[in-house]
Amino acid sequence: MPKIKTHKASAKRFKQRGSGTLKRRNANSTHLLGGRSTKRKRSFRKNSDVSPADMVNVRRALNLK
């Protein structure tokens, strides 16, 4: 039985926390920020959790149990 390869694009975007949850960066936070409020831009800095609906697919891509 061959080893299962990690999906490298996913490995660069998601990290596992100590509690086992997965963290991700927020979308829409890199460019064209001039029209957005300072409060909204500040909230982009914080990491978010991967939603439970996507957790199975992300864990499979990262080869996590």
mmJSON file of the N, C-alpha and C atoms, coordinates in Angstrom:
{"data_MODEL":{"atom_site":{
"group_PDB":["ATOM","ATOM","ATOM","ATOM","ATOM","ATOM","ATOM","ATOM","ATOM","ATOM","ATOM","ATOM","ATOM","ATOM","ATOM","ATOM","ATOM","ATOM","ATOM","ATOM","ATOM","ATOM","ATOM","ATOM","ATOM","ATOM","ATOM","ATOM","ATOM","ATOM","ATOM","ATOM","ATOM","ATOM","ATOM","ATOM","ATOM","ATOM","ATOM","ATOM","ATOM","ATOM","ATOM","ATOM","ATOM","ATOM","ATOM","ATOM","ATOM","ATOM","ATOM","ATOM","ATOM","ATOM","ATOM","ATOM","ATOM","ATOM","ATOM","ATOM","ATOM","ATOM","ATOM","ATOM","ATOM","ATOM","ATOM","ATOM","ATOM","ATOM","ATOM","ATOM","ATOM","ATOM","ATOM","ATOM","ATOM","ATOM","ATOM","ATOM","ATOM","ATOM","ATOM","ATOM","ATOM","ATOM","ATOM","ATOM","ATOM","ATOM","ATOM","ATOM","ATOM","ATOM","ATOM","ATOM","ATOM","ATOM","ATOM","ATOM","ATOM","ATOM","ATOM","ATOM","ATOM","ATOM","ATOM","ATOM","ATOM","ATOM","ATOM","ATOM","ATOM","ATOM","ATOM","ATOM","ATOM","ATOM","ATOM","ATOM","ATOM","ATOM","ATOM","ATOM","ATOM","ATOM","ATOM","ATOM","ATOM","ATOM","ATOM","ATOM","ATOM","ATOM","ATOM","ATOM","ATOM","ATOM","ATOM","ATOM","ATOM","ATOM","ATOM","ATOM","ATOM","ATOM","ATOM","ATOM","ATOM","ATOM","ATOM","ATOM","ATOM","ATOM","ATOM","ATOM","ATOM","ATOM","ATOM","ATOM","ATOM","ATOM","ATOM","ATOM","ATOM","ATOM","ATOM","ATOM","ATOM","ATOM","ATOM","ATOM","ATOM","ATOM","ATOM","ATOM","ATOM","ATOM","ATOM","ATOM","ATOM","ATOM","ATOM","ATOM","ATOM","ATOM","ATOM","ATOM","ATOM","ATOM","ATOM","ATOM","ATOM","ATOM","ATOM"],
"id":[1,2,3,4,5,6,7,8,9,10,11,12,13,14,15,16,17,18,19,20,21,22,23,24,25,26,27,28,29,30,31,32,33,34,35,36,37,38,39,40,41,42,43,44,45,46,47,48,49,50,51,52,53,54,55,56,57,58,59,60,61,62,63,64,65,66,67,68,69,70,71,72,73,74,75,76,77,78,79,80,81,82,83,84,85,86,87,88,89,90,91,92,93,94,95,96,97,98,99,100,101,102,103,104,105,106,107,108,109,110,111,112,113,114,115,116,117,118,119,120,121,122,123,124,125,126,127,128,129,130,131,132,133,134,135,136,137,138,139,140,141,142,143,144,145,146,147,148,149,150,151,152,153,154,155,156,157,158,159,160,161,162,163,164,165,166,167,168,169,170,171,172,173,174,175,176,177,178,179,180,181,182,183,184,185,186,187,188,189,190,191,192,193,194,195],
"type_symbol":["N","C","C","N","C","C","N","C","C","N","C","C","N","C","C","N","C","C","N","C","C","N","C","C","N","C","C","N","C","C","N","C","C","N","C","C","N","C","C","N","C","C","N","C","C","N","C","C","N","C","C","N","C","C","N","C","C","N","C","C","N","C","C","N","C","C","N","C","C","N","C","C","N","C","C","N","C","C","N","C","C","N","C","C","N","C","C","N","C","C","N","C","C","N","C","C","N","C","C","N","C","C","N","C","C","N","C","C","N","C","C","N","C","C","N","C","C","N","C","C","N","C","C","N","C","C","N","C","C","N","C","C","N","C","C","N","C","C","N","C","C","N","C","C","N","C","C","N","C","C","N","C","C","N","C","C","N","C","C","N","C","C","N","C","C","N","C","C","N","C","C","N","C","C","N","C","C","N","C","C","N","C","C","N","C","C","N","C","C","N","C","C","N","C","C"],
"label_atom_id":["N","CA","C","N","CA","C","N","CA","C","N","CA","C","N","CA","C","N","CA","C","N","CA","C","N","CA","C","N","CA","C","N","CA","C","N","CA","C","N","CA","C","N","CA","C","N","CA","C","N","CA","C","N","CA","C","N","CA","C","N","CA","C","N","CA","C","N","CA","C","N","CA","C","N","CA","C","N","CA","C","N","CA","C","N","CA","C","N","CA","C","N","CA","C","N","CA","C","N","CA","C","N","CA","C","N","CA","C","N","CA","C","N","CA","C","N","CA","C","N","CA","C","N","CA","C","N","CA","C","N","CA","C","N","CA","C","N","CA","C","N","CA","C","N","CA","C","N","CA","C","N","CA","C","N","CA","C","N","CA","C","N","CA","C","N","CA","C","N","CA","C","N","CA","C","N","CA","C","N","CA","C","N","CA","C","N","CA","C","N","CA","C","N","CA","C","N","CA","C","N","CA","C","N","CA","C","N","CA","C","N","CA","C","N","CA","C","N","CA","C","N","CA","C","N","CA","C"],
"label_alt_id":[null,null,null,null,null,null,null,null,null,null,null,null,null,null,null,null,null,null,null,null,null,null,null,null,null,null,null,null,null,null,null,null,null,null,null,null,null,null,null,null,null,null,null,null,null,null,null,null,null,null,null,null,null,null,null,null,null,null,null,null,null,null,null,null,null,null,null,null,null,null,null,null,null,null,null,null,null,null,null,null,null,null,null,null,null,null,null,null,null,null,null,null,null,null,null,null,null,null,null,null,null,null,null,null,null,null,null,null,null,null,null,null,null,null,null,null,null,null,null,null,null,null,null,null,null,null,null,null,null,null,null,null,null,null,null,null,null,null,null,null,null,null,null,null,null,null,null,null,null,null,null,null,null,null,null,null,null,null,null,null,null,null,null,null,null,null,null,null,null,null,null,null,null,null,null,null,null,null,null,null,null,null,null,null,null,null,null,null,null,null,null,null,null,null,null],
"label_comp_id":["MET","MET","MET","PRO","PRO","PRO","LYS","LYS","LYS","ILE","ILE","ILE","LYS","LYS","LYS","THR","THR","THR","HIS","HIS","HIS","LYS","LYS","LYS","ALA","ALA","ALA","SER","SER","SER","ALA","ALA","ALA","LYS","LYS","LYS","ARG","ARG","ARG","PHE","PHE","PHE","LYS","LYS","LYS","GLN","GLN","GLN","ARG","ARG","ARG","GLY","GLY","GLY","SER","SER","SER","GLY","GLY","GLY","THR","THR","THR","LEU","LEU","LEU","LYS","LYS","LYS","ARG","ARG","ARG","ARG","ARG","ARG","ASN","ASN","ASN","ALA","ALA","ALA","ASN","ASN","ASN","SER","SER","SER","THR","THR","THR","HIS","HIS","HIS","LEU","LEU","LEU","LEU","LEU","LEU","GLY","GLY","GLY","GLY","GLY","GLY","ARG","ARG","ARG","SER","SER","SER","THR","THR","THR","LYS","LYS","LYS","ARG","ARG","ARG","LYS","LYS","LYS","ARG","ARG","ARG","SER","SER","SER","PHE","PHE","PHE","ARG","ARG","ARG","LYS","LYS","LYS","ASN","ASN","ASN","SER","SER","SER","ASP","ASP","ASP","VAL","VAL","VAL","SER","SER","SER","PRO","PRO","PRO","ALA","ALA","ALA","ASP","ASP","ASP","MET","MET","MET","VAL","VAL","VAL","ASN","ASN","ASN","VAL","VAL","VAL","ARG","ARG","ARG","ARG","ARG","ARG","ALA","ALA","ALA","LEU","LEU","LEU","ASN","ASN","ASN","LEU","LEU","LEU","LYS","LYS","LYS"],
"label_asym_id":["A","A","A","A","A","A","A","A","A","A","A","A","A","A","A","A","A","A","A","A","A","A","A","A","A","A","A","A","A","A","A","A","A","A","A","A","A","A","A","A","A","A","A","A","A","A","A","A","A","A","A","A","A","A","A","A","A","A","A","A","A","A","A","A","A","A","A","A","A","A","A","A","A","A","A","A","A","A","A","A","A","A","A","A","A","A","A","A","A","A","A","A","A","A","A","A","A","A","A","A","A","A","A","A","A","A","A","A","A","A","A","A","A","A","A","A","A","A","A","A","A","A","A","A","A","A","A","A","A","A","A","A","A","A","A","A","A","A","A","A","A","A","A","A","A","A","A","A","A","A","A","A","A","A","A","A","A","A","A","A","A","A","A","A","A","A","A","A","A","A","A","A","A","A","A","A","A","A","A","A","A","A","A","A","A","A","A","A","A","A","A","A","A","A","A"],
"label_entity_id":["1","1","1","1","1","1","1","1","1","1","1","1","1","1","1","1","1","1","1","1","1","1","1","1","1","1","1","1","1","1","1","1","1","1","1","1","1","1","1","1","1","1","1","1","1","1","1","1","1","1","1","1","1","1","1","1","1","1","1","1","1","1","1","1","1","1","1","1","1","1","1","1","1","1","1","1","1","1","1","1","1","1","1","1","1","1","1","1","1","1","1","1","1","1","1","1","1","1","1","1","1","1","1","1","1","1","1","1","1","1","1","1","1","1","1","1","1","1","1","1","1","1","1","1","1","1","1","1","1","1","1","1","1","1","1","1","1","1","1","1","1","1","1","1","1","1","1","1","1","1","1","1","1","1","1","1","1","1","1","1","1","1","1","1","1","1","1","1","1","1","1","1","1","1","1","1","1","1","1","1","1","1","1","1","1","1","1","1","1","1","1","1","1","1","1"],
"label_seq_id":[1,1,1,2,2,2,3,3,3,4,4,4,5,5,5,6,6,6,7,7,7,8,8,8,9,9,9,10,10,10,11,11,11,12,12,12,13,13,13,14,14,14,15,15,15,16,16,16,17,17,17,18,18,18,19,19,19,20,20,20,21,21,21,22,22,22,23,23,23,24,24,24,25,25,25,26,26,26,27,27,27,28,28,28,29,29,29,30,30,30,31,31,31,32,32,32,33,33,33,34,34,34,35,35,35,36,36,36,37,37,37,38,38,38,39,39,39,40,40,40,41,41,41,42,42,42,43,43,43,44,44,44,45,45,45,46,46,46,47,47,47,48,48,48,49,49,49,50,50,50,51,51,51,52,52,52,53,53,53,54,54,54,55,55,55,56,56,56,57,57,57,58,58,58,59,59,59,60,60,60,61,61,61,62,62,62,63,63,63,64,64,64,65,65,65],
"pdbx_PDB_ins_code":[null,null,null,null,null,null,null,null,null,null,null,null,null,null,null,null,null,null,null,null,null,null,null,null,null,null,null,null,null,null,null,null,null,null,null,null,null,null,null,null,null,null,null,null,null,null,null,null,null,null,null,null,null,null,null,null,null,null,null,null,null,null,null,null,null,null,null,null,null,null,null,null,null,null,null,null,null,null,null,null,null,null,null,null,null,null,null,null,null,null,null,null,null,null,null,null,null,null,null,null,null,null,null,null,null,null,null,null,null,null,null,null,null,null,null,null,null,null,null,null,null,null,null,null,null,null,null,null,null,null,null,null,null,null,null,null,null,null,null,null,null,null,null,null,null,null,null,null,null,null,null,null,null,null,null,null,null,null,null,null,null,null,null,null,null,null,null,null,null,null,null,null,null,null,null,null,null,null,null,null,null,null,null,null,null,null,null,null,null,null,null,null,null,null,null],
"Cartn_x":[0.848,0.0,0.888,0.756,1.608,1.189,2.124,1.821,0.884,0.086,-0.824,-0.102,-0.123,0.574,-0.286,0.39,-0.262,-0.493,-1.652,-1.936,-1.187,-0.12,0.803,0.191,-0.724,-1.367,-2.21,-2.862,-3.655,-2.758,-1.626,-0.717,-0.169,-0.061,0.427,-0.653,-1.923,-3.022,-3.664,-3.537,-4.184,-3.156,-3.363,-2.497,-3.38,-2.875,-3.633,-3.231,-4.223,-3.974,-3.762,-3.309,-3.08,-4.34,-5.479,-6.751,-7.282,-6.642,-7.084,-7.897,-8.347,-9.077,-8.1,-8.617,-7.785,-8.002,-6.913,-7.03,-6.724,-7.289,-7.107,-7.059,-6.557,-6.558,-7.884,-8.215,-9.447,-9.252,-10.296,-10.283,-10.474,-10.202,-10.416,-9.555,-8.361,-7.553,-6.233,-6.042,-4.716,-4.618,-5.596,-5.484,-6.872,-6.9,-8.143,-8.785,-7.962,-8.439,-8.842,-8.649,-8.916,-10.362,-11.28,-12.689,-13.271,-12.48,-12.983,-12.637,-13.477,-13.265,-12.074,-11.497,-10.361,-10.753,-11.953,-12.438,-12.516,-13.0,-13.121,-11.747,-10.817,-9.468,-8.754,-8.984,-8.366,-8.858,-10.12,-10.669,-10.099,-9.575,-8.954,-7.671,-7.022,-5.735,-5.869,-7.025,-7.215,-7.45,-6.929,-7.181,-8.58,-9.162,-10.484,-10.369,-11.424,-11.497,-12.095,-11.687,-12.32,-13.707,-14.691,-16.056,-16.211,-17.102,-17.301,-17.713,-18.415,-18.836,-17.645,-16.565,-15.385,-14.305,-14.479,-13.425,-13.01,-13.978,-13.667,-12.773,-13.123,-12.338,-10.942,-10.817,-9.505,-8.627,-9.189,-8.41,-7.93,-8.757,-8.369,-7.223,-7.278,-6.221,-4.897,-4.98,-3.777,-3.295,-4.077,-3.719,-3.707,-4.702,-4.855,-5.966,-5.906,-6.931,-8.159],
"Cartn_y":[-1.188,0.0,1.244,2.132,3.324,4.346,5.233,6.317,7.311,8.006,9.019,10.356,11.04,12.314,13.449,14.421,15.634,16.576,17.219,18.226,19.503,19.814,20.867,22.26,22.529,23.837,24.037,22.981,23.064,23.187,22.516,22.547,23.954,24.751,26.116,27.064,26.681,27.569,27.273,26.057,25.651,25.142,25.471,24.964,24.379,23.341,22.721,23.335,23.703,24.237,23.083,23.412,22.39,21.65,22.347,21.737,20.809,20.825,19.966,20.696,21.93,22.69,23.224,23.618,24.135,25.628,26.369,27.803,28.141,29.265,29.718,31.239,31.803,33.251,33.689,34.96,35.502,35.872,35.711,36.118,37.629,38.188,39.608,40.535,40.119,40.927,41.391,41.254,41.53,42.806,43.116,44.316,44.925,46.118,46.888,47.187,47.619,47.852,49.304,50.182,51.596,51.921,51.164,51.444,50.807,50.046,49.345,50.116,49.986,50.733,50.166,50.984,50.55,49.403,49.463,48.388,47.059,47.108,45.882,45.325,46.227,45.777,45.185,45.772,45.257,43.85,43.584,42.248,41.184,41.588,40.625,40.036,40.734,40.271,39.002,38.815,37.679,36.412,35.303,34.025,33.539,32.769,32.2,30.69,30.072,28.609,28.114,26.925,26.275,25.824,26.034,25.693,24.174,23.722,22.271,21.574,22.281,21.671,21.354,22.132,21.923,21.101,20.814,20.182,18.816,18.015,16.669,16.741,17.624,17.722,18.284,19.255,19.845,18.835,18.126,17.107,16.0,15.647,14.619,15.128,16.41,16.986,17.07,17.329,17.462,16.127,15.075,13.73,13.671,14.306,14.268,13.31,12.765,11.814,12.526],
"Cartn_z":[0.0,0.0,0.0,-0.992,-1.02,0.025,0.319,1.255,0.596,1.41,0.899,0.906,-0.229,-0.337,0.211,0.822,1.312,0.14,0.106,-0.913,-0.525,-1.24,-0.827,-0.848,-1.788,-1.813,-0.559,-0.099,1.13,2.356,2.347,3.491,3.727,2.651,2.786,3.307,3.169,3.519,4.864,5.35,6.598,7.588,8.876,9.938,11.025,11.676,12.75,14.078,14.877,16.206,17.172,18.379,19.382,19.781,19.692,20.054,18.969,17.795,16.708,15.656,15.959,14.946,13.908,12.766,11.693,11.555,11.323,11.13,9.686,9.236,7.862,7.847,6.766,6.596,6.011,6.209,5.65,4.186,3.411,2.007,1.916,0.745,0.432,1.276,1.656,2.565,1.966,0.656,0.114,-0.715,-1.555,-2.382,-2.583,-3.178,-3.343,-1.99,-1.034,0.328,0.577,-0.402,-0.183,0.125,-0.436,-0.23,1.009,1.735,2.913,4.175,5.17,6.404,7.168,8.025,8.836,9.744,10.28,11.161,10.413,9.189,8.4,8.043,7.663,7.315,8.515,9.697,10.913,11.227,10.943,11.231,10.296,9.134,8.215,8.791,9.738,10.265,11.104,11.697,12.587,11.779,12.267,11.623,11.97,11.067,11.279,11.365,11.856,11.884,10.575,10.174,9.032,9.475,8.622,9.006,9.109,9.988,10.156,8.864,7.98,6.72,5.812,5.917,5.079,5.76,7.034,7.827,7.271,6.841,6.342,5.116,4.172,2.942,3.192,4.073,4.355,5.083,6.033,6.74,5.791,4.84,3.874,3.005,2.609,1.773,2.533,3.859,4.666,5.231,4.969,5.434,6.955,7.595,9.037,9.407,10.587,11.024,11.53],
"occupancy":[1.0,1.0,1.0,1.0,1.0,1.0,1.0,1.0,1.0,1.0,1.0,1.0,1.0,1.0,1.0,1.0,1.0,1.0,1.0,1.0,1.0,1.0,1.0,1.0,1.0,1.0,1.0,1.0,1.0,1.0,1.0,1.0,1.0,1.0,1.0,1.0,1.0,1.0,1.0,1.0,1.0,1.0,1.0,1.0,1.0,1.0,1.0,1.0,1.0,1.0,1.0,1.0,1.0,1.0,1.0,1.0,1.0,1.0,1.0,1.0,1.0,1.0,1.0,1.0,1.0,1.0,1.0,1.0,1.0,1.0,1.0,1.0,1.0,1.0,1.0,1.0,1.0,1.0,1.0,1.0,1.0,1.0,1.0,1.0,1.0,1.0,1.0,1.0,1.0,1.0,1.0,1.0,1.0,1.0,1.0,1.0,1.0,1.0,1.0,1.0,1.0,1.0,1.0,1.0,1.0,1.0,1.0,1.0,1.0,1.0,1.0,1.0,1.0,1.0,1.0,1.0,1.0,1.0,1.0,1.0,1.0,1.0,1.0,1.0,1.0,1.0,1.0,1.0,1.0,1.0,1.0,1.0,1.0,1.0,1.0,1.0,1.0,1.0,1.0,1.0,1.0,1.0,1.0,1.0,1.0,1.0,1.0,1.0,1.0,1.0,1.0,1.0,1.0,1.0,1.0,1.0,1.0,1.0,1.0,1.0,1.0,1.0,1.0,1.0,1.0,1.0,1.0,1.0,1.0,1.0,1.0,1.0,1.0,1.0,1.0,1.0,1.0,1.0,1.0,1.0,1.0,1.0,1.0,1.0,1.0,1.0,1.0,1.0,1.0,1.0,1.0,1.0,1.0,1.0,1.0],
"B_iso_or_equiv":[0.0,0.0,0.0,0.0,0.0,0.0,0.0,0.0,0.0,0.0,0.0,0.0,0.0,0.0,0.0,0.0,0.0,0.0,0.0,0.0,0.0,0.0,0.0,0.0,0.0,0.0,0.0,0.0,0.0,0.0,0.0,0.0,0.0,0.0,0.0,0.0,0.0,0.0,0.0,0.0,0.0,0.0,0.0,0.0,0.0,0.0,0.0,0.0,0.0,0.0,0.0,0.0,0.0,0.0,0.0,0.0,0.0,0.0,0.0,0.0,0.0,0.0,0.0,0.0,0.0,0.0,0.0,0.0,0.0,0.0,0.0,0.0,0.0,0.0,0.0,0.0,0.0,0.0,0.0,0.0,0.0,0.0,0.0,0.0,0.0,0.0,0.0,0.0,0.0,0.0,0.0,0.0,0.0,0.0,0.0,0.0,0.0,0.0,0.0,0.0,0.0,0.0,0.0,0.0,0.0,0.0,0.0,0.0,0.0,0.0,0.0,0.0,0.0,0.0,0.0,0.0,0.0,0.0,0.0,0.0,0.0,0.0,0.0,0.0,0.0,0.0,0.0,0.0,0.0,0.0,0.0,0.0,0.0,0.0,0.0,0.0,0.0,0.0,0.0,0.0,0.0,0.0,0.0,0.0,0.0,0.0,0.0,0.0,0.0,0.0,0.0,0.0,0.0,0.0,0.0,0.0,0.0,0.0,0.0,0.0,0.0,0.0,0.0,0.0,0.0,0.0,0.0,0.0,0.0,0.0,0.0,0.0,0.0,0.0,0.0,0.0,0.0,0.0,0.0,0.0,0.0,0.0,0.0,0.0,0.0,0.0,0.0,0.0,0.0,0.0,0.0,0.0,0.0,0.0,0.0],
"pdbx_formal_charge":[null,null,null,null,null,null,null,null,null,null,null,null,null,null,null,null,null,null,null,null,null,null,null,null,null,null,null,null,null,null,null,null,null,null,null,null,null,null,null,null,null,null,null,null,null,null,null,null,null,null,null,null,null,null,null,null,null,null,null,null,null,null,null,null,null,null,null,null,null,null,null,null,null,null,null,null,null,null,null,null,null,null,null,null,null,null,null,null,null,null,null,null,null,null,null,null,null,null,null,null,null,null,null,null,null,null,null,null,null,null,null,null,null,null,null,null,null,null,null,null,null,null,null,null,null,null,null,null,null,null,null,null,null,null,null,null,null,null,null,null,null,null,null,null,null,null,null,null,null,null,null,null,null,null,null,null,null,null,null,null,null,null,null,null,null,null,null,null,null,null,null,null,null,null,null,null,null,null,null,null,null,null,null,null,null,null,null,null,null,null,null,null,null,null,null],
"auth_seq_id":[1,1,1,2,2,2,3,3,3,4,4,4,5,5,5,6,6,6,7,7,7,8,8,8,9,9,9,10,10,10,11,11,11,12,12,12,13,13,13,14,14,14,15,15,15,16,16,16,17,17,17,18,18,18,19,19,19,20,20,20,21,21,21,22,22,22,23,23,23,24,24,24,25,25,25,26,26,26,27,27,27,28,28,28,29,29,29,30,30,30,31,31,31,32,32,32,33,33,33,34,34,34,35,35,35,36,36,36,37,37,37,38,38,38,39,39,39,40,40,40,41,41,41,42,42,42,43,43,43,44,44,44,45,45,45,46,46,46,47,47,47,48,48,48,49,49,49,50,50,50,51,51,51,52,52,52,53,53,53,54,54,54,55,55,55,56,56,56,57,57,57,58,58,58,59,59,59,60,60,60,61,61,61,62,62,62,63,63,63,64,64,64,65,65,65],
"auth_comp_id":["MET","MET","MET","PRO","PRO","PRO","LYS","LYS","LYS","ILE","ILE","ILE","LYS","LYS","LYS","THR","THR","THR","HIS","HIS","HIS","LYS","LYS","LYS","ALA","ALA","ALA","SER","SER","SER","ALA","ALA","ALA","LYS","LYS","LYS","ARG","ARG","ARG","PHE","PHE","PHE","LYS","LYS","LYS","GLN","GLN","GLN","ARG","ARG","ARG","GLY","GLY","GLY","SER","SER","SER","GLY","GLY","GLY","THR","THR","THR","LEU","LEU","LEU","LYS","LYS","LYS","ARG","ARG","ARG","ARG","ARG","ARG","ASN","ASN","ASN","ALA","ALA","ALA","ASN","ASN","ASN","SER","SER","SER","THR","THR","THR","HIS","HIS","HIS","LEU","LEU","LEU","LEU","LEU","LEU","GLY","GLY","GLY","GLY","GLY","GLY","ARG","ARG","ARG","SER","SER","SER","THR","THR","THR","LYS","LYS","LYS","ARG","ARG","ARG","LYS","LYS","LYS","ARG","ARG","ARG","SER","SER","SER","PHE","PHE","PHE","ARG","ARG","ARG","LYS","LYS","LYS","ASN","ASN","ASN","SER","SER","SER","ASP","ASP","ASP","VAL","VAL","VAL","SER","SER","SER","PRO","PRO","PRO","ALA","ALA","ALA","ASP","ASP","ASP","MET","MET","MET","VAL","VAL","VAL","ASN","ASN","ASN","VAL","VAL","VAL","ARG","ARG","ARG","ARG","ARG","ARG","ALA","ALA","ALA","LEU","LEU","LEU","ASN","ASN","ASN","LEU","LEU","LEU","LYS","LYS","LYS"],
"auth_asym_id":["A","A","A","A","A","A","A","A","A","A","A","A","A","A","A","A","A","A","A","A","A","A","A","A","A","A","A","A","A","A","A","A","A","A","A","A","A","A","A","A","A","A","A","A","A","A","A","A","A","A","A","A","A","A","A","A","A","A","A","A","A","A","A","A","A","A","A","A","A","A","A","A","A","A","A","A","A","A","A","A","A","A","A","A","A","A","A","A","A","A","A","A","A","A","A","A","A","A","A","A","A","A","A","A","A","A","A","A","A","A","A","A","A","A","A","A","A","A","A","A","A","A","A","A","A","A","A","A","A","A","A","A","A","A","A","A","A","A","A","A","A","A","A","A","A","A","A","A","A","A","A","A","A","A","A","A","A","A","A","A","A","A","A","A","A","A","A","A","A","A","A","A","A","A","A","A","A","A","A","A","A","A","A","A","A","A","A","A","A","A","A","A","A","A","A"],
"auth_atom_id":["N","CA","C","N","CA","C","N","CA","C","N","CA","C","N","CA","C","N","CA","C","N","CA","C","N","CA","C","N","CA","C","N","CA","C","N","CA","C","N","CA","C","N","CA","C","N","CA","C","N","CA","C","N","CA","C","N","CA","C","N","CA","C","N","CA","C","N","CA","C","N","CA","C","N","CA","C","N","CA","C","N","CA","C","N","CA","C","N","CA","C","N","CA","C","N","CA","C","N","CA","C","N","CA","C","N","CA","C","N","CA","C","N","CA","C","N","CA","C","N","CA","C","N","CA","C","N","CA","C","N","CA","C","N","CA","C","N","CA","C","N","CA","C","N","CA","C","N","CA","C","N","CA","C","N","CA","C","N","CA","C","N","CA","C","N","CA","C","N","CA","C","N","CA","C","N","CA","C","N","CA","C","N","CA","C","N","CA","C","N","CA","C","N","CA","C","N","CA","C","N","CA","C","N","CA","C","N","CA","C","N","CA","C","N","CA","C","N","CA","C","N","CA","C","N","CA","C"],
"pdbx_PDB_model_num":[1,1,1,1,1,1,1,1,1,1,1,1,1,1,1,1,1,1,1,1,1,1,1,1,1,1,1,1,1,1,1,1,1,1,1,1,1,1,1,1,1,1,1,1,1,1,1,1,1,1,1,1,1,1,1,1,1,1,1,1,1,1,1,1,1,1,1,1,1,1,1,1,1,1,1,1,1,1,1,1,1,1,1,1,1,1,1,1,1,1,1,1,1,1,1,1,1,1,1,1,1,1,1,1,1,1,1,1,1,1,1,1,1,1,1,1,1,1,1,1,1,1,1,1,1,1,1,1,1,1,1,1,1,1,1,1,1,1,1,1,1,1,1,1,1,1,1,1,1,1,1,1,1,1,1,1,1,1,1,1,1,1,1,1,1,1,1,1,1,1,1,1,1,1,1,1,1,1,1,1,1,1,1,1,1,1,1,1,1,1,1,1,1,1,1]
}}}
